[in-house]
């Protein structure tokens, strides 16, 4: 499910700058992992599984189109001539369109999943996401501290004010 939510709209993949689609590869993982806590009904589960099947079929079709376009821009001596490079730009534009289609499909199906859930289930799902993210970040405390130090220090919200206070070498996730 989506990493961004109104509670943490700025929480994105800042540490991993590898170009990657925002479309989920796994649409229902967290929902099904926590089906009991979400109190999913049998009808909801069937609806969700049908959405997953539709999403995966469409995603595979788009990925196939992307692979075929990648084959069209295989590096050959002819492809690297001035005319060849111009022709490649067209294919690169197509590949960008496929990526956009994949991400739009992800958004569409995340919205469909949310529509199957009740408002209370959506809130619980977002709470689960935040809990999992916080737990993950807390387990990575030393890695995060090493990644930003010594030039930067980590801080936590000051419970007694509007600012932040230093954390004694310990990262507290602010999720």
N, C-alpha and C positions, 0 to 999 in steps of 0.2 A: 504494500500500500504506500501511499505517498509519504515522502520524508518531510514534506513541508506542511505545516498546519498553522492555524492562526496563533497558536501558543508559541511557535518558533518559526516564523516565516523566513528568517535569515539562515536557518540551519540547512546548509546545502553542502555539496561535496568540495569544500574549499581545499582539503588536503590532497585530494586526488584530482589532478587536472588533466587526466587522460580523457580524450574526447570519447564520449559514450552517450548513448541514447538515454533519455529519461523514461522511456517506455519500460514498464516492468517486464522482466522475463518470466516472473512467477506472479500471477495476478492474485491468487488466493492463499498463498502460503500462511501468512499471519492469521488470516480469518479462520482458516481451517485448524491451524495449530491451537487456537484459543476458542474453538467452537463452544466448549462448555461454559467458559466465562462469559462469552457473548450470548449464551442461551439461544443458539440458532435452532430454528424449527426444522423439521424434515423438509418441508416445502421450501424454506429458504436455502437449505443445502443443495437441493436439486436445482433450484434456479441458479445458484452460484456456480455449480458444476457445469451447467449448460452455458453460462456466460464464459467460463474458462475455456470450454471447447471452442466456442465461436472465436474468442480472442486469439487462441493459439493458431487456429487455421488461418485467420487473416494475417497474423504476425508472420507465419511461415511463408505465405504468399509474398508479402512485402520483402522479406529477407531473401527469397529466391530472386526477385526482381533486382535487388541490390547486388547479389552475387553475379547475375548475368551482366549487369552494367559494369561491374569490376572487371569481368573477363574482357569486355569491350575496350578497356583501357590498359590492356597488358602492354608492358614496355617492350617495344621493338624499335629497331632503327628508324623505320618509317613513322612510327608514332611520335618520334621526338623531333621530326622536322617542324618547320613553322606551321605548315598546314595541318600536320598531325596533332600538334599541340592545341591548335584552335578547335579541332574536332573533339579532342579530349575534354575541353572546357564544357562542351554541350553535355557530355556524359556525366561530368562532375556535377553539373546542375541537376541532371536527372537523379543522381544518387542523393543529392541534398533533398530533393523532393521526396524521395522514398523515406529518408530519415524523418522528415517532417510528417509524412503520412503515418509512420510508425509511432511517433510521439503523439500525434492527434488520436490515433487508435487507442493508445494507452490511456489518455485522458478520458476518452469516450467510455472505455470499459471500466475504469476506476469509478466514474460517475454512475455507471449502471450497477456496479457492486454496491455502492453507497445507497442507491435507490432501493435495493433489496433489503437493506438493513433499516432498522428503526433509528430514530434520532438518538435514542439512548445507546443503542448498539454502536453507532458511529462514534459517539463520545467515548465509550469504553474502548473501542478499537484504537482511538487516538491516544488514550491513556496508556494502553498496552505498548503502543509504539514508543511513546516518550519513556516509559519504564525500561524497555529493552535498550533504547538508545543510551539512556543514562547509565544503565548497568555496563554496557559495552564501553562507554567512555571512561567510567570509573576503573574498569579493568585495564585500560590503556594509560592510566595516569602517568607512569614513568615515560612511556613513549611520547606522550604529548608534551610533558615537561622538557624532555630532551630535544624535541622538535622545535620548540620556541626559545629555549634558553641558549646562551645566557643573555642574549640581546633583549628578550622580552620576558615578562613575568606573567604568571597566571593569577587571575583574581576571581573573586566570587561576589555576588551582589551583597551589599552591606545590609543586613536585616534591620539595622537601626537608622538607616538613611536611604537616600536616593542614589548613592554612588556605589563604589566597589571597594573591597579591601583585599589585600594580598593574602594568599593562602600559603601557609608555611610550607612551601615546596610540595604541596599536595593539591592535585587538581580536583575540584568539585564540579561535576557536570552541571551546567545551568539550564537544564531542560525542564 
